[in-house]
Amino acid sequence: MEDKTRDRPRVVVDEPLDGRRRVMIDGEDVGVVVSADELRGVLSRAGLMTEDAPIDDPQLIEWHGGGPDDWPAA
């Protein structure tokens, strides 16, 4: 029988702190980003998406304290 439970997203983007958002991939802290483009770059280098891919996929990214359009100025 196939397991149909949803896996947790591989990427977690924490709530904004002074304009920066901490990024975790599979539980590993990979740093902070200040824009959607920086996040795409990090995820692209990790082999999780292309640099022009949308970042609103809840199967891949779990957003805390705001979504993919929430990038307060640093």
N, C-alpha and C positions, 0 to 999 in steps of 0.2 A: 504494500500500500504506500502510495506517495505521500510524503509529508507536505502539507499545504500551509503550514504556519509561516507567517511572514518573518523573514530575517530582519534584525535591526539594521538600520542604515549603517553603512561602513564609515561615513563621515559625520562628525558632529561639529557644528559651528556655534560657539558659545555667544552669549549676549554681548553687545558692544561694551567696551570699557575704554574710555578716552578715545573713541573713534576706531579702536582696533578690535578684531574678533579672533579669538584663539581657535585653532583648527586641530581636531583630533582625527586620525585615520586608524581604524581598527584598534582604538584605545591608546594609540601612541600620539603624543603631542608633537605636531609638526611645525608649530610656530604660530605667528599672528599675521593677519592680512588686514588691509584697510580699504579694500574695494573688491567688487565682484570679479574684476579682471585679475587681480592678484590671486583670488581663490581659484579661478579657472586655471591659472598657471601652476599653482601648487598641485591641483588635482590632475592636471595634464602630465606633469613630471612624475607623478605617482602612478601613471598609467590608468587612471580611473575615468578620464573623459578627454575630449579634445578641447582646445582652448576656446572654441566658439560654441561649445555646447551649453544648453540652458542649465542653470543651477537650481532649478525649482523642483527637481525630482525627489519626492519624499522616500522613494525606495533607496536612494543613494545618500541623501543629506538630511540630517535632523537639525533643524534650526532652533536655537534657544534665544529668547529675548528679542525676537524680531525675525522677519523672513529675509529672503534674498534681496529685497529692495530696501532694507534698513541698514544704511551705512552712514552713521553720524560722522561729522567732520572731526578729525583728531584735534 
